[in-house]
Amino acid sequence: MNWFQENRFLGSYLAALGAGTLAALIFLWVAKSGFETAKAEFEQQATELAALQRHNPFPNEANLRKSKAQAEEYKTAVGAFQEELKTHVLPLSGELKPNEFQARLRQAITSVGEKARVNKMRLPENFFLGFEEFGAALPETEAAPLLGQQLAQTELLVNLLIDARVAAVTSLKRVPLKPAPTPGPAIAPRGAKAAPTPAPLLENAVVELAFSGTPGAVRRALNQISTAGEQLYLIRTLHVLNEKGTGPPREVAGAVTPVPAGSAPANSALHFIVGNEQVQVTARIEMVRFTF
């Protein structure tokens, strides 16, 4: 006791060192126990994994039959859905020759022009349904069947506008066909075999269409295009412009002429402020074709 009182600093240092050493030993013992537990669990799971990797899986016969039945049901459902989708796309002209396509083009131009004349709808001068380059030249033999399908799709689109009683088609431009990309090998991890990139399930033919008409006719046209049963159309972009940039003057629209009691008004016809003007529509429309 006398030594501790005479060497207080050294005694305090030794006491703190002893307490720290004891705490470190306790922490080491707890960590060692946790490490041994984790090591035992890891070795057990590694042993189970190695056993599973050495053995071939043995499927349950009942589950295997159920899995095969579900796969067949799924395949049947997908096939039925694909057949249903094909009914909403005009068929591809399988063996259409270039001269036959040109004959169909002339027939379609004549038919659309006559129908537009009867319904008093204006068409552009020298209207070729977007196929101007084939007015005097034949297409490639490989492209003729697909061009025949696009011609039928475009003819139906213009007929929908005529049936909706729009006033005029001001322009119709067809985006030229692009060659389909050749499926190539996909990027695979090192050592693995690259699988080929699957071909797209659908392709789109694009037309840029501009027409004008009353608001009611334009509304009917857009509804008929978006709900056409024979062909699936996608209205990708749509711009609508009113021919009247400003509304009617407020004082004219709200003016009321006083009428003496017991006398009929000079003009009893209703005067519509809006609804009689024309609207101009520009749309980019995709005509879908399925490749399956």
Salt bridges, closest charged atoms under 4 A:
GLU36 OE2 - LYS32 NZ 2.34
GLU61 OE2 - ARG65 NH1 3.85
GLU83 OE2 - LYS86 NZ 3.69
GLU84 OE2 - HIS88 NE2 3.12
GLU114 OE2 - ARG117 NH2 2.51
GLU133 OE2 - ARG174 NH2 2.32
ASP163 OD1 - LYS115 NZ 3.03
GLU203 OE1 - ARG289 NH2 2.39
GLU208 OE2 - ARG284 NH1 2.68
GLU286 OE1 - ARG236 NH2 3.05
